[in-house]
């Protein structure tokens, strides 16, 4: 297995000895994309400050089938913990977030999904000229190269035969061929992958052969940031980092504040970043710009520590306000996470499942509890790069309100939208999308294995399937703010899970749809019995209580420094520049102004690529 290129180690003293044109905080998907593109100009010097380490050769990162182990690895994880969530019966929610060169691309589930074109067009309708599907598509393509025939189910089949069998059609107009991110289909598909897709089609969710074409509704086979030849994870580091004399990355360094001053016109100007490494405190300087790419939790934290935020928050912690902005107030999260966190051992993370037992003729992850079966899968991966270790869960369906909700349920949801305190444009978008039969409202991720919460344990020798159900456009909102003036303290995170009752109602409707899908041909051929929620949990009241006991986030937080007009609660303008500053930008998931019906990784790569385009944004200003 080839190792990624590791940047040359530098000391803090070495790092601050250079004056940088651009100083980037965070070496995740946005930060490393920016660093790579900006440093293509040999006359521009770029410095990157990253709190995590450079890592190479860790199986938990490299091997797709060990993705859950990566989520639990403290060395690469901020391991945030939320405030008690009233919508989750007062539980505090564990929230993993990448802390390494590569950011969350070293521990996420690698999905390269995109939202619908209408959602990206909403960026522009909310007040951001030039930010729309047509404007972002070239950068989705620029970031990636797609291997469209990597499903080796039948190794004798031609690429066209494979594509037809698994309803996969990728057109050049939507997909790149030369980008640094290798994107591929899974090398292992479970026995019920196709029956699941067919059952969705039978319920009015047709096959979607290219869900990255601006229409993601329906049932499809996902693509992932996985090297199709070596079957290893592709991270921002392995994809974008290349050694250059004018690019310096300092790892293991925690940024603590931006150094702010005033120019001749009394405008706020950043001249550098203060950081802590080891026992020392240092200041790195920037001639042109400071760019925050530290993620949806850490970027707003750094703004507030620097005096950019709400007076009520800053004053509480003794920080002098420099600019009044609603930093951290628009936290958006896909709730009722239905993600696959299956392990071959007993310890489990909490989440919300719809889990049912299947007959023993179908191969599932449950077999990996047998040490012999696990050894066989490891050997298959090691020798041939095939089998369960080569891939992650692959079949998913995106469902609209029109398919899953009754007229009465839909009317109740619309009433809840109309009563929101959100900006009128946000309300109109949520209403419009809920009425649109082609707009996804929730997703069902099919996992061939036992994925459940609480005190339940799998029956010895039994096999399971799980439909992991996530709301894509929840009405609830959260926040993230500094918890103290200590820059090394974790932020105060309120995910706002199920804060709006309508979200819980839609989740209950989604669970009922799962039951219907599990009983639909040809998927029902595998059904043996209910597990979670139990068969006796039938009423709306019982399902609500069950869901609140188990609800967790998808780990797709966006919007904590949104790209919106000031009057709409914006923190950055369409050039991603922080309002009231001359040279501070935020380029990461923080700026996404609405929740998207997809994991954020591919979108963040595209945003960073767009931010670096030669004729606009960073390079032009």
C-alpha positions as CSV (number, residue, x, y, z in Angstrom):
1,X,0.0,0.0,0.0
2,X,1.5,3.3,-1.1
3,X,1.9,5.9,1.6
4,X,0.8,9.5,1.1
5,X,3.3,12.3,0.6
6,X,4.1,13.7,4.0
7,X,5.0,17.4,4.2
8,X,8.5,18.1,5.5
9,X,8.4,18.7,9.2
10,X,9.0,22.3,10.3
11,X,9.3,23.7,13.8
12,X,7.2,26.7,15.0
13,X,10.3,28.9,14.8
14,X,10.9,27.8,11.2
15,X,7.3,28.5,10.4
16,X,7.1,32.1,11.8
17,X,10.4,33.0,10.1
18,X,8.6,33.2,6.8
19,X,6.2,36.0,5.9
20,X,3.3,34.4,4.0
21,X,1.1,35.9,1.4
22,X,-1.8,33.7,2.5
23,X,-2.1,32.2,6.0
24,X,-4.6,29.3,6.1
25,X,-6.0,27.9,9.4
26,X,-7.0,24.3,8.9
27,X,-5.6,21.6,6.6
28,X,-8.9,19.9,5.8
29,X,-10.6,19.6,2.4
30,X,-11.0,23.3,2.0
31,X,-7.7,24.4,3.5
32,X,-5.5,21.9,1.4
33,X,-7.4,22.7,-1.8
34,X,-6.8,26.4,-1.2
35,X,-3.1,25.8,-0.3
36,X,-2.5,23.6,-3.4
37,X,-4.2,26.0,-5.9
38,X,-2.7,29.2,-4.5
39,X,0.8,27.8,-4.3
40,X,0.6,26.8,-8.0
41,X,1.9,30.4,-8.5
42,X,5.6,30.2,-7.5
43,X,5.6,33.8,-6.5
44,X,2.9,33.3,-3.8
45,X,4.0,31.9,-0.4
46,X,1.3,29.9,1.5
47,X,1.4,28.8,5.1
48,X,-1.1,26.4,6.7
49,X,-1.6,25.9,10.5
50,X,-3.2,22.6,11.5
51,X,-4.0,21.4,15.0
52,X,-3.7,17.7,14.1
53,X,-0.8,15.6,13.0
54,X,0.6,14.3,9.7
55,X,-0.4,10.6,9.6
56,X,0.5,7.8,7.2
57,X,-0.2,4.1,6.9
58,X,-2.9,3.8,9.5
59,X,-5.3,1.0,8.6
60,X,-8.2,2.8,10.3
61,X,-7.8,5.6,7.8
62,X,-6.7,3.8,4.7
63,X,-9.0,0.8,4.6
64,X,-12.7,1.7,3.7
65,X,-14.2,-1.1,5.7
66,X,-12.5,0.2,8.9
67,X,-14.2,3.7,8.6
68,X,-16.0,3.2,11.9
69,X,-12.7,2.6,13.7
70,X,-11.4,5.9,12.3
71,X,-14.4,7.7,13.8
72,X,-13.3,6.4,17.2
73,X,-9.6,7.1,16.9
74,X,-8.8,9.9,19.5
75,X,-5.6,10.8,17.7
76,X,-7.4,12.2,14.7
77,X,-10.6,13.4,16.3
78,X,-11.7,16.5,18.2
79,X,-14.3,14.3,19.9
80,X,-16.7,17.2,20.6
81,X,-19.6,16.7,23.0
82,X,-22.8,18.8,22.6
83,X,-24.9,20.5,25.3
84,X,-27.8,18.3,26.6
85,X,-30.3,18.1,23.8
86,X,-34.0,18.6,24.8
87,X,-35.2,16.9,21.6
88,X,-33.0,13.9,22.4
89,X,-34.3,13.5,26.0
90,X,-31.5,15.5,27.5
91,X,-28.7,13.4,26.1
92,X,-25.3,15.0,25.2
93,X,-24.3,14.0,21.7
94,X,-20.8,12.7,20.8
95,X,-19.6,14.5,17.7
96,X,-16.5,13.4,15.8
97,X,-14.6,15.9,13.7
98,X,-11.3,15.5,11.9
99,X,-8.1,16.7,13.6
100,X,-5.3,15.8,11.2
101,X,-3.7,16.9,8.0
102,X,-6.7,16.1,5.8
103,X,-9.3,17.2,8.3
104,X,-12.5,15.1,8.4
105,X,-11.6,13.4,5.1
106,X,-9.5,11.1,7.3
107,X,-12.5,9.8,9.3
108,X,-15.7,10.4,7.4
109,X,-17.6,7.8,5.4
110,X,-16.2,9.0,2.1
111,X,-19.4,9.8,0.2
112,X,-19.0,12.1,-2.7
113,X,-22.8,12.8,-3.0
114,X,-24.1,16.1,-4.3
115,X,-27.3,18.0,-3.5
116,X,-29.9,18.9,-6.1
117,X,-29.3,21.8,-8.6
118,X,-32.2,23.6,-7.0
119,X,-30.4,23.7,-3.6
120,X,-27.3,25.1,-5.1
121,X,-29.4,27.7,-7.0
122,X,-30.8,28.6,-3.7
123,X,-27.4,30.0,-2.7
124,X,-27.9,32.7,-5.3
125,X,-31.5,33.3,-4.5
126,X,-30.6,34.0,-0.9
127,X,-28.4,36.9,-2.0
128,X,-25.1,35.4,-3.3
129,X,-24.6,36.4,-7.0
130,X,-22.7,33.8,-9.0
131,X,-23.3,30.9,-6.5
132,X,-25.5,28.4,-8.2
133,X,-25.5,25.0,-9.8
134,X,-24.1,26.2,-13.1
135,X,-21.4,28.1,-11.3
136,X,-20.4,25.3,-9.0
137,X,-20.5,22.4,-11.5
138,X,-17.2,23.2,-13.2
139,X,-15.5,23.0,-9.8
140,X,-17.2,19.7,-8.8
141,X,-15.7,18.4,-12.0
142,X,-12.3,20.1,-11.5
143,X,-11.9,18.5,-8.1
144,X,-12.6,14.9,-9.2
145,X,-11.8,12.1,-11.6
146,X,-14.3,9.3,-11.8
147,X,-13.8,5.6,-12.4
148,X,-17.3,4.6,-13.7
149,X,-16.7,0.9,-14.0
150,X,-15.2,-0.2,-10.7
151,X,-17.9,-2.5,-9.5
152,X,-16.3,-6.0,-9.9
153,X,-19.4,-8.1,-9.1
154,X,-18.9,-10.1,-12.2
155,X,-15.2,-9.8,-13.1
156,X,-15.9,-11.1,-16.6
157,X,-18.5,-8.4,-17.4
158,X,-17.7,-5.4,-19.6
159,X,-18.0,-1.8,-18.1
160,X,-21.2,-1.3,-20.0
161,X,-22.7,-4.5,-18.7
162,X,-21.8,-3.6,-15.1
163,X,-23.2,-0.1,-15.5
164,X,-26.5,-1.4,-16.9
165,X,-26.8,-4.1,-14.2
166,X,-26.4,-1.6,-11.3
167,X,-28.2,1.4,-12.9
168,X,-25.0,3.4,-13.2
169,X,-24.6,6.0,-15.9
170,X,-22.0,8.8,-15.6
171,X,-22.0,11.5,-18.2
172,X,-18.9,13.7,-18.9
173,X,-21.0,16.8,-18.6
174,X,-21.4,16.2,-14.9
175,X,-18.1,14.4,-14.0
176,X,-14.5,15.3,-14.1
177,X,-11.7,13.2,-15.6
178,X,-8.5,14.9,-14.4
179,X,-9.1,16.1,-10.8
180,X,-7.0,15.1,-7.8
181,X,-9.9,13.3,-6.0
182,X,-10.3,9.8,-7.2
183,X,-14.0,8.9,-7.1
184,X,-15.3,5.4,-7.6
185,X,-18.1,2.9,-7.0
186,X,-17.9,0.3,-4.3
187,X,-15.9,-2.8,-5.1
188,X,-18.3,-4.9,-2.9
189,X,-22.1,-4.8,-3.0
190,X,-24.3,-6.7,-0.6
191,X,-26.7,-9.4,-1.8
192,X,-29.7,-7.2,-1.3
193,X,-28.3,-4.1,-2.9
194,X,-30.4,-4.5,-6.1
195,X,-33.5,-5.8,-4.4
196,X,-33.4,-2.7,-2.2
197,X,-33.2,-0.4,-5.3
198,X,-35.9,-2.4,-7.1
199,X,-38.3,-2.2,-4.1
200,X,-37.7,1.6,-3.9
201,X,-38.6,1.8,-7.6
202,X,-41.8,-0.2,-6.9
203,X,-42.8,2.4,-4.3
204,X,-42.4,5.3,-6.7
205,X,-38.7,6.1,-6.1
206,X,-37.2,5.3,-9.5
207,X,-33.7,4.3,-10.2
208,X,-31.4,7.4,-10.4
209,X,-28.5,6.4,-12.6
210,X,-26.6,9.6,-12.0
211,X,-27.6,11.3,-8.7
212,X,-24.7,13.8,-9.1
213,X,-26.3,15.4,-12.2
214,X,-28.3,17.9,-10.2
215,X,-31.2,15.5,-9.4
216,X,-30.6,13.2,-6.5
217,X,-34.1,11.9,-5.8
218,X,-34.7,8.2,-6.0
219,X,-32.6,5.0,-5.5
220,X,-29.0,4.7,-6.5
221,X,-25.5,3.3,-6.0
222,X,-23.3,5.9,-4.3
223,X,-19.8,7.0,-5.2
224,X,-17.0,7.4,-2.7
225,X,-13.5,9.0,-2.4
226,X,-11.8,5.6,-2.7
227,X,-8.9,4.8,-5.0
228,X,-10.4,2.3,-7.4
229,X,-7.1,0.4,-7.9
230,X,-5.8,0.1,-4.3
231,X,-9.2,0.3,-2.7
232,X,-7.9,2.8,-0.1
233,X,-9.4,6.0,1.2
234,X,-8.6,9.2,-0.7
235,X,-8.1,12.1,1.7
236,X,-7.5,15.8,1.0
237,X,-3.9,15.2,1.9
238,X,-3.3,12.3,-0.4
239,X,-5.2,14.1,-3.2
240,X,-4.1,17.7,-3.0
241,X,-0.8,17.9,-1.2
242,X,2.4,18.1,-3.3
243,X,5.8,19.3,-1.9
244,X,6.5,22.9,-3.0
245,X,9.1,25.4,-1.7
246,X,6.4,28.0,-1.4
247,X,3.9,25.9,0.6
248,X,4.6,25.3,4.3
249,X,2.4,23.2,6.6
250,X,2.8,23.3,10.4
251,X,1.0,20.5,12.1
252,X,0.3,20.1,15.8
253,X,-0.4,23.8,16.2
254,X,-3.6,25.3,17.6
255,X,-4.6,28.7,16.3
256,X,-5.8,30.9,19.1
257,X,-6.8,34.2,17.5
258,X,-6.4,36.4,14.5
259,X,-4.1,39.4,14.9
260,X,-6.3,42.4,14.0
261,X,-5.6,46.1,13.3
262,X,-6.9,49.0,11.4
263,X,-5.8,50.5,8.0
264,X,-5.7,54.2,7.1
265,X,-9.5,54.1,6.4
266,X,-10.2,52.6,9.8
267,X,-11.0,49.2,8.2
268,X,-10.3,46.0,10.1
269,X,-7.2,44.2,8.8
270,X,-5.7,40.9,9.7
271,X,-1.9,40.8,9.9
272,X,-1.4,37.2,11.1
273,X,-2.5,34.4,13.4
274,X,-1.4,33.6,17.0
275,X,-1.0,29.9,17.7
276,X,0.2,27.5,20.4
277,X,2.5,24.6,19.7
278,X,3.9,22.6,22.6
279,X,4.6,25.0,25.5
280,X,5.2,28.0,23.3
281,X,3.0,30.8,21.8
282,X,3.9,32.1,18.4
283,X,2.6,34.6,15.8
284,X,2.8,34.0,12.0
285,X,2.3,36.9,9.7
286,X,0.3,37.3,6.5
287,X,0.9,40.0,3.9
288,X,-2.4,39.5,1.9
289,X,-5.0,37.4,3.7
290,X,-5.9,35.2,6.6
291,X,-8.2,32.4,5.5
292,X,-10.2,30.2,8.0
293,X,-10.8,26.7,6.9
294,X,-11.0,25.1,10.3
295,X,-14.5,23.7,9.9
296,X,-18.0,24.5,11.0
297,X,-17.1,24.4,14.8
298,X,-13.6,25.7,14.9
299,X,-13.8,28.6,12.3
300,X,-16.6,30.4,14.2
301,X,-14.7,29.7,17.5
302,X,-11.6,31.5,16.1
303,X,-13.7,34.5,14.9
304,X,-15.2,34.9,18.3
305,X,-11.8,34.5,20.1
306,X,-10.6,37.3,17.8
307,X,-13.5,39.7,18.7
308,X,-15.7,39.0,15.7
309,X,-19.2,38.0,16.9
310,X,-22.1,38.9,19.0
311,X,-21.6,41.3,21.9
312,X,-23.6,39.1,24.3
313,X,-21.3,36.1,23.6
314,X,-18.0,38.0,23.7
315,X,-18.8,40.1,26.7
316,X,-19.6,37.1,28.8
317,X,-16.0,35.8,28.3
318,X,-14.2,39.1,28.6
319,X,-13.4,39.5,24.8
320,X,-13.5,43.0,23.3
321,X,-15.8,43.2,20.3
322,X,-14.2,44.4,17.1
323,X,-17.0,43.5,14.6
324,X,-20.7,42.8,15.5
325,X,-21.7,39.7,13.5
326,X,-24.0,36.7,14.2
327,X,-21.2,34.2,14.2
328,X,-22.2,30.7,15.1
329,X,-26.0,31.3,15.2
330,X,-27.1,29.3,12.1
331,X,-25.9,25.8,12.9
332,X,-27.6,23.4,10.5
333,X,-27.4,19.7,10.9
334,X,-29.1,16.8,9.2
335,X,-30.9,15.1,12.1
336,X,-32.0,11.6,12.9
337,X,-28.8,10.3,11.5
338,X,-29.0,6.9,9.9
339,X,-25.5,6.2,9.3
340,X,-23.7,2.8,9.3
341,X,-21.5,2.5,12.4
342,X,-21.0,-1.3,12.4
343,X,-18.2,-2.9,14.2
344,X,-16.8,-6.4,14.4
345,X,-16.6,-6.0,18.2
346,X,-19.2,-5.2,20.9
347,X,-18.8,-1.4,21.6
348,X,-21.3,0.8,19.8
349,X,-22.0,4.5,19.1
350,X,-25.6,5.7,19.4
351,X,-27.7,6.6,16.3
352,X,-31.3,6.1,14.9
353,X,-31.9,2.8,13.0
354,X,-34.7,0.9,11.4
355,X,-33.3,-2.6,11.8
356,X,-34.8,-5.9,10.9
357,X,-33.7,-9.5,10.8
358,X,-33.1,-11.2,7.5
359,X,-32.9,-14.8,6.5
360,X,-29.5,-16.5,6.8
361,X,-29.0,-17.0,3.1
362,X,-27.9,-13.4,2.7
363,X,-24.4,-12.3,3.5
364,X,-24.2,-9.4,5.9
365,X,-21.6,-7.6,8.1
366,X,-22.9,-9.6,11.0
367,X,-20.8,-12.6,9.8
368,X,-17.7,-10.6,10.7
369,X,-18.3,-11.4,14.4
370,X,-17.0,-14.8,13.5
371,X,-13.1,-14.5,13.8
372,X,-12.7,-17.0,10.9
373,X,-15.0,-15.0,8.6
374,X,-13.3,-11.8,9.6
375,X,-9.9,-13.3,8.8
376,X,-11.2,-14.4,5.4
377,X,-12.4,-10.9,4.6
378,X,-9.1,-9.3,5.6
379,X,-7.2,-11.8,3.5
380,X,-9.5,-11.1,0.5
381,X,-8.8,-7.4,0.9
382,X,-5.1,-7.9,1.4
383,X,-4.6,-10.2,-1.6
384,X,-7.2,-8.9,-4.1
385,X,-8.5,-5.6,-2.8
386,X,-12.0,-7.1,-2.8
387,X,-14.7,-7.9,-0.3
388,X,-16.3,-6.1,2.7
389,X,-13.1,-4.3,3.7
390,X,-12.8,-2.7,0.3
391,X,-16.1,-0.7,0.5
392,X,-18.7,1.0,2.6
393,X,-22.5,0.8,2.5
394,X,-23.5,1.5,-1.1
395,X,-27.2,1.6,-1.7
396,X,-29.3,4.7,-0.8
397,X,-32.6,6.2,-1.6
398,X,-33.7,9.8,-1.4
399,X,-37.4,10.3,-0.7
400,X,-39.7,13.3,-1.2
401,X,-42.5,14.4,1.1
402,X,-44.9,13.7,-1.7
403,X,-44.1,10.0,-1.7
404,X,-43.8,9.4,2.1
405,X,-46.2,11.8,3.8
406,X,-50.0,11.8,3.8
407,X,-51.8,14.9,2.8
408,X,-52.6,15.6,6.4
409,X,-49.0,15.1,7.5
410,X,-47.8,17.4,4.7
411,X,-50.3,20.1,5.6
412,X,-49.1,20.0,9.2
413,X,-45.5,20.3,8.1
414,X,-46.4,23.3,5.9
415,X,-48.1,25.0,8.8
416,X,-44.9,24.5,10.9
417,X,-42.8,26.0,8.1
418,X,-45.1,29.1,8.0
419,X,-44.7,29.6,11.7
420,X,-40.9,29.5,11.6
421,X,-38.9,32.6,12.8
422,X,-36.5,32.0,9.9
423,X,-35.8,34.7,7.3
424,X,-38.7,34.8,4.8
425,X,-36.5,33.5,1.9
426,X,-35.5,30.4,3.9
427,X,-39.2,29.8,4.8
428,X,-40.2,30.0,1.1
429,X,-37.5,27.6,0.1
430,X,-38.5,25.0,2.7
431,X,-42.1,25.3,1.6
432,X,-41.3,25.1,-2.1
433,X,-39.1,22.0,-1.6
434,X,-41.6,20.2,0.5
435,X,-44.2,20.6,-2.3
436,X,-41.7,19.5,-5.0
437,X,-42.1,15.8,-6.0
438,X,-38.5,15.9,-7.2
439,X,-36.9,17.3,-4.1
440,X,-35.6,14.9,-1.4
441,X,-36.8,15.3,2.2
442,X,-35.1,12.4,3.8
443,X,-32.7,9.6,2.9
444,X,-32.6,5.8,3.5
445,X,-29.1,4.4,3.6
446,X,-29.2,0.6,3.3
447,X,-26.7,-1.2,5.5
448,X,-26.3,-5.0,5.4
449,X,-25.9,-5.5,9.1
450,X,-26.9,-4.9,12.7
451,X,-27.1,-1.2,13.4
452,X,-29.1,-0.3,16.4
453,X,-29.0,1.7,19.7
454,X,-29.8,1.3,23.3
455,X,-29.3,-1.9,25.3
456,X,-30.3,-4.3,22.5
457,X,-27.7,-6.8,21.3
458,X,-27.9,-8.9,18.1
459,X,-29.1,-12.4,18.5
460,X,-26.2,-14.9,18.2
461,X,-25.9,-16.1,14.7
462,X,-28.7,-13.8,13.3
463,X,-28.3,-11.5,10.3
464,X,-29.8,-8.1,9.9
465,X,-30.4,-5.2,7.6
466,X,-30.6,-1.5,8.6
467,X,-32.3,1.4,6.9
468,X,-30.6,4.5,8.3
469,X,-33.1,7.4,8.0
470,X,-31.9,11.0,8.0
471,X,-34.0,14.2,7.6
472,X,-32.4,16.3,4.9
473,X,-34.0,19.7,5.5
474,X,-34.8,19.9,9.2
475,X,-36.6,23.0,10.5
476,X,-34.5,22.9,13.7
477,X,-31.5,25.2,14.2
478,X,-28.6,25.1,16.6
479,X,-25.6,27.2,17.5
480,X,-21.9,27.0,18.3
481,X,-20.1,29.6,20.5
482,X,-17.0,29.9,22.6
483,X,-17.4,28.3,26.0
484,X,-14.7,30.4,27.6
485,X,-11.8,32.7,26.7
486,X,-9.5,29.8,26.8
487,X,-8.7,29.2,23.1
488,X,-7.9,25.5,23.8
489,X,-11.3,24.8,25.3
490,X,-14.0,23.0,23.2
491,X,-16.7,25.3,21.9
492,X,-20.3,25.3,23.3
493,X,-22.3,23.2,20.8
494,X,-26.1,23.1,20.7
495,X,-27.1,20.9,17.8
496,X,-30.8,21.8,18.2
497,X,-31.8,18.2,17.5
498,X,-35.5,17.9,17.0
499,X,-36.0,21.3,18.6
500,X,-38.9,21.8,16.1
501,X,-41.7,19.2,16.7
502,X,-42.4,19.0,13.0
503,X,-39.0,17.4,12.5
504,X,-39.9,14.6,14.9
505,X,-43.3,14.2,13.0
506,X,-41.5,13.8,9.7
507,X,-39.1,11.3,11.2
508,X,-42.0,9.2,12.4
509,X,-43.4,9.3,8.8
510,X,-40.0,8.2,7.5
511,X,-39.9,5.2,9.9
512,X,-43.4,4.1,8.7
513,X,-42.1,4.3,5.2
514,X,-39.2,2.1,6.1
515,X,-41.6,-0.5,7.4
516,X,-43.4,-0.3,4.1
517,X,-40.2,-0.6,2.1
518,X,-39.0,-3.6,4.1
519,X,-42.3,-5.4,3.1
520,X,-42.1,-4.6,-0.6
521,X,-40.9,-7.0,-3.3
522,X,-38.2,-8.0,-4.0
523,X,-36.6,-6.7,-0.8
524,X,-39.2,-8.4,1.4
525,X,-37.9,-11.8,0.4
526,X,-35.2,-11.3,3.0
527,X,-37.5,-10.1,5.8
528,X,-37.6,-12.3,8.9
529,X,-38.8,-10.0,11.6
530,X,-38.8,-6.5,13.2
531,X,-36.0,-5.5,15.5
532,X,-35.7,-1.7,15.9
533,X,-38.2,-0.1,16.4
534,X,-39.9,-3.2,17.9
535,X,-43.0,-4.6,16.3
536,X,-45.1,-3.4,19.3
537,X,-44.0,0.2,18.8
538,X,-46.7,1.3,16.4
539,X,-48.5,4.4,17.5
540,X,-47.2,7.9,16.6
541,X,-46.7,8.6,20.3
542,X,-44.7,5.5,20.8
543,X,-42.6,6.1,17.7
544,X,-41.8,9.7,18.7
545,X,-40.6,8.5,22.2
546,X,-38.5,5.8,20.6
547,X,-36.9,8.2,18.1
548,X,-36.1,10.8,20.8
549,X,-34.2,8.1,22.7
550,X,-32.1,7.3,19.7
551,X,-31.7,10.4,17.5
552,X,-28.2,11.5,16.6
553,X,-26.7,13.8,14.0
554,X,-25.3,12.8,10.7
555,X,-22.1,14.8,11.4
556,X,-22.9,17.2,8.5
557,X,-22.9,20.6,10.2
558,X,-22.9,23.7,8.0
559,X,-23.9,27.3,8.2
560,X,-22.1,28.7,11.3
561,X,-20.6,31.6,9.3
562,X,-23.1,31.7,6.5
563,X,-22.7,33.4,3.1
564,X,-25.7,35.7,3.3
565,X,-26.5,39.4,3.1
566,X,-25.9,41.2,6.4
567,X,-29.6,41.8,6.9
568,X,-30.3,38.1,6.5
569,X,-27.8,37.1,9.3
570,X,-24.7,36.7,7.0
571,X,-21.1,36.5,8.3
572,X,-19.4,36.4,4.9
573,X,-20.2,38.0,1.5
574,X,-20.3,36.3,-1.9
575,X,-16.5,36.6,-2.1
576,X,-16.4,34.7,1.2
577,X,-14.9,37.7,3.0
578,X,-15.9,38.4,6.6
579,X,-18.1,41.5,6.7
580,X,-16.3,44.5,8.1
581,X,-12.8,43.1,7.3
582,X,-10.4,43.9,4.5
583,X,-8.7,40.5,4.3
584,X,-10.3,37.7,6.3
585,X,-12.1,34.9,4.5
586,X,-13.9,31.8,5.6
587,X,-13.7,28.9,3.2
588,X,-15.3,25.7,4.6
589,X,-18.7,24.2,5.4
590,X,-19.3,27.2,7.7
591,X,-20.3,29.4,4.8
592,X,-23.0,27.0,3.3
593,X,-26.2,29.0,4.0
594,X,-28.7,26.2,3.9
595,X,-28.6,22.5,4.7
596,X,-28.0,20.4,1.7
597,X,-29.4,16.9,0.8
598,X,-26.0,15.4,0.8
599,X,-22.8,14.9,2.9
600,X,-20.8,18.2,2.6
601,X,-17.4,16.8,1.5
602,X,-17.8,17.1,-2.3
603,X,-19.5,20.5,-2.0
604,X,-16.6,21.8,0.2
605,X,-14.1,20.8,-2.3
606,X,-16.0,22.6,-5.0
607,X,-16.4,25.7,-2.9
608,X,-12.6,25.8,-2.3
609,X,-11.9,25.2,-6.0
610,X,-14.3,28.0,-6.9
611,X,-12.7,30.3,-4.3
612,X,-9.3,29.9,-6.1
613,X,-10.4,30.4,-9.6
614,X,-7.9,32.6,-11.5
615,X,-10.1,35.5,-12.5
616,X,-12.1,36.0,-9.3
617,X,-12.3,35.8,-5.5
618,X,-8.9,35.2,-3.8
619,X,-6.5,35.5,-6.6
620,X,-8.0,38.6,-8.0
621,X,-8.2,40.5,-4.8
